[in-house]
Amino acid sequence: MSNPAASFEPYRRRLLGLAYRMLGSMADAEDAVQETYLRWHAVDHGKVSDPRAFLMTTAARICLDMLTSARARREEYVGPWLPEPVVDTAALAPDSHTELAEDLSIALLLTLDRLSPLERAAFLLHDVFDFSFGEVATALERSEAACRQLASRARAHVRSGRPRGTIAPPARSGKFDAKHERLISAFVAATRSGDLHALTQMLAGDVRVVTDGGGKVAAALNVLDGADRAARFLVGATRKGWREDFALRLATINGLPGVILDGPEGPVQTTAFEIEGGVIRALYVVRNPDKLRHLATESARHGNGPG
């Protein structure tokens, strides 16, 4: 029998990419990939004609099972839910060259989260991971026609849910646009100094601020809309929450420009900026410590990431 670990490894990144997009959580995605590996280890490899299809199908079904229990947990979630932030999007990229292959933006993940689990699976397998509808039908145990319909409904939601004009920087380069860097530096300075007027100028009139504390740390319990309200909240939260032992570093978060706030104990907050036309259209702030844990292990692995 071939070595299951060696034959599994080439597919790990793709499986993790599918599971993260399905579940919105790196921790859960890693569990799903581990479970996929255990099933690969147990199967008779002589009977598997297409390892890619077998592994992706297995992972998709495991994720669908996990989503059923995640739904129940979600109903008890305190405040807005955001996906776990990821810095290394290249590690989750599929090997396809579809329009959405590189897109791990928070807006896309929030749109996926509003789809039914089957719509999400059909759309991801076909539109992002290049499965034929025949393969999708096998994976989801539905007819090809039903899978086309699921993917089509999902596609319409994704088109309407994607922000206009916000092009994420190329995920693989991790390089920052100089204009974005200047805007974020000015934003940080204004929130720290409490300059409401300067801050309001940087925000779109209909800006949205989404903060996810999961009921574990202080965060707004509702989405904040509008520049005045957002600016007052951001200045107040910074005034109350800033500590002298905090350090800020720029980072690309889910392909968006952002900042990570580090305390001595590791990352305590990520902020991702959706920028359009020189102003901030949306801010996604993750403070739930459970969702930041993997960032600490990631920066330890990569020698602390970009300074």
Beta strands, then each sheet from edge to edge (+ up, - down):
strand 1: 203-212
strand 2: 224-225
strand 3: 247-253
strand 4: 256-263
strand 5: 266-276
strand 6: 279-286
sheet 1: 2+ 1- 6- 5+ 4- 3+
end
